[in-house]
Amino acid sequence: MSWNLENKVVTGRYLGQFPIVGTVTESRVKYGGKVCNTIVLEFPIEVYGATRDVVLMDSEELVVV
């Protein structure tokens, strides 16, 4: 699997507890070699009182649909 997930639909758990489904708009390599993805959510989630429609997640936290 390639490290670049742009335009792919992914699922995962934001902060380990909030289930998400969305499309990756950007994949980039962070300092240290990990890959970080910007994900536009299909359905906004509420995280500790704040509504989020875009999240940043590492590739190891995601499953490509």
Stockholm file with secondary structure:
# STOCKHOLM 1.0

chainA/1-65         MSWNLENKVVTGRYLGQFPIVGTVTESRVKYGGKVCNTIVLEFPIEVYGATRDVVLMDSEELVVV
#=GR chainA/1-65 SS CCSCCTTCEEEEEETTTEEEEEEEEEEEECTTSCEEEEEEEEEEEEETTEEEEEEEEEGGGEEEC
#=GC SS_cons        CCSCCTTCEEEEEETTTEEEEEEEEEEEECTTSCEEEEEEEEEEEEETTEEEEEEEEEGGGEEEC
//
